[in-house]
Amino acid sequence: MNAATAAGLLHLIAAEPTLLASAPADPDESDLHLRVREGRHLCLGCGQPARCAVVVNSEEHGPRWLDLCSVCWQAVRRANEVVNG
């Protein structure tokens, strides 16, 4: 995933958070690790098995799971730094 695609993904998530599954309001490390270990979640960026899980908060729809593979996670992190930096 390139930076432009990652930035677009971040904008899509902000515009339509219901694309993501509902997440617990206050997840801890064990919730994040369990989500990844389940092995049944696919990367939102590329469709490969997700290796990272984070919770993004939508003001209107509450917390949502963002499941990504390692490569897409790095791209999204970099794009988020550029967008919010």
C-alpha positions in Angstrom: 0.0 0.0 0.0 1.4 3.4 -0.9 1.1 6.6 1.1 -1.7 8.0 -1.1 -3.8 4.8 -0.7 -3.2 4.7 3.0 -4.3 8.3 3.3 -7.4 7.5 1.3 -8.1 4.6 3.6 -7.9 6.9 6.6 -10.3 9.3 4.9 -12.7 6.5 4.0 -12.7 5.2 7.6 -13.5 8.7 8.9 -16.3 9.1 6.4 -17.8 5.7 6.8 -16.8 4.1 10.2 -19.6 1.6 9.9 -17.3 -0.3 7.5 -15.5 -1.5 10.6 -16.7 -3.9 13.2 -17.8 -2.5 16.6 -15.1 -2.7 19.2 -15.1 -2.6 23.0 -15.2 1.0 24.5 -12.0 0.5 26.5 -9.9 -2.3 25.1 -6.7 -3.4 26.8 -3.7 -5.1 25.4 -5.2 -8.6 25.8 -8.2 -7.6 23.7 -5.9 -6.4 20.9 -3.8 -9.6 21.0 -6.9 -11.8 21.1 -8.3 -10.1 18.1 -5.2 -10.8 16.1 -4.8 -14.4 17.4 -8.3 -15.3 16.4 -6.9 -15.3 12.8 -10.2 -14.8 11.1 -10.0 -11.0 10.4 -8.7 -9.7 7.1 -6.6 -6.6 6.5 -8.9 -3.7 5.4 -6.1 -2.5 3.1 -5.2 -5.6 1.1 -7.4 -8.5 2.3 -4.5 -10.6 3.7 -4.8 -12.0 7.2 -4.6 -9.2 9.7 -1.6 -9.1 12.0 -2.4 -5.8 13.8 -5.6 -4.6 15.4 -6.3 -1.1 16.7 -9.4 0.6 17.8 -10.5 3.8 16.1 -13.1 6.0 17.7 -15.9 7.5 15.7 -17.8 10.3 17.5 -21.1 9.2 15.9 -20.7 5.4 15.8 -18.3 4.7 18.8 -15.2 2.5 18.8 -14.4 0.3 15.8 -11.8 -2.4 15.0 -9.3 -1.6 12.4 -7.6 -4.8 11.3 -4.5 -4.6 9.1 -1.6 -6.7 8.0 1.9 -5.5 9.1 2.7 -3.8 5.8 -0.6 -1.9 5.6 -0.3 -0.9 9.3 3.1 0.7 8.6 1.7 2.6 5.6 -1.4 3.8 7.5 0.8 4.9 10.4 3.0 6.9 8.1 0.0 8.4 6.3 -1.6 9.3 9.6 1.5 11.2 10.6 1.5 13.1 7.4 -2.3 13.9 7.5 -2.2 14.9 11.2 1.4 16.1 11.4 
